[in-house]
């Protein structure tokens, strides 16, 4: 179980919130995100890798994730859940900076915090399919 004091977990929380906010306001400054989430210490390197990595690899991320979302209607999907899945895919499959199991566990924790009551199961299920299809056996 992750603690709020874990700097890597804090970096993931901040990255998720920041990337979510720039979807509606591309000029968003990340500083208010840190205040809002009460983040004082975080892994700055991981935050940068995730935020810049997401922007630079959006096409590849969507290519890996979207086939597993196509069976859901748009009104069934939460943008936050999709972003959590995409960030986990980026971190573990594309950038390979975190072991898959750790990244999926983190994604489930983020879904519990930022999603709906069923988000953790949805995120876990979709990520299992993405990992199965994307990782060489």
Residue pairs with C-beta under 8 A, 6 or more apart in sequence:
1 109
2 9
2 105
2 106
2 109
3 9
4 10
5 41
7 41
7 42
7 43
7 46
8 43
8 46
9 106
9 109
10 37
10 39
10 41
10 42
10 43
11 42
11 43
11 44
11 46
11 47
11 50
12 46
12 50
12 87
12 91
12 106
12 110
13 37
13 39
13 110
13 113
14 30
14 33
14 34
14 37
14 39
14 42
14 47
15 46
15 47
15 50
15 51
15 54
15 87
16 80
16 83
16 84
16 87
16 110
16 114
17 33
17 36
17 37
17 114
18 28
18 30
18 33
18 51
19 50
19 51
19 54
19 83
19 87
20 79
20 80
20 83
21 28
21 33
22 28
23 79
30 51
33 39
34 40
34 42
46 97
49 95
49 97
50 87
50 90
50 91
53 90
53 91
53 94
53 95
54 61
54 86
54 87
54 90
57 90
57 94
57 95
60 94
61 86
61 89
61 90
61 94
62 86
64 89
64 93
64 94
64 130
64 133
64 134
65 82
65 85
65 86
65 89
65 126
65 130
67 133
68 126
68 129
68 130
68 133
69 77
69 82
69 126
78 115
78 116
78 119
80 114
80 115
80 119
81 111
81 115
81 116
81 119
81 122
81 123
84 107
84 110
84 111
84 114
84 115
84 119
84 123
85 107
85 123
85 126
85 127
85 130
87 107
87 110
88 103
88 104
88 106
88 107
88 123
88 127
89 127
89 130
89 134
91 97
91 98
91 103
91 106
92 98
92 99
92 100
92 102
92 103
92 104
92 131
93 100
93 130
93 131
93 134
93 135
98 106
100 131
100 135
104 124
104 127
104 128
104 131
107 123
107 124
107 127
108 120
108 123
108 124
110 123
111 119
111 120
111 122
111 123
111 124
112 119
112 120
115 122
115 123
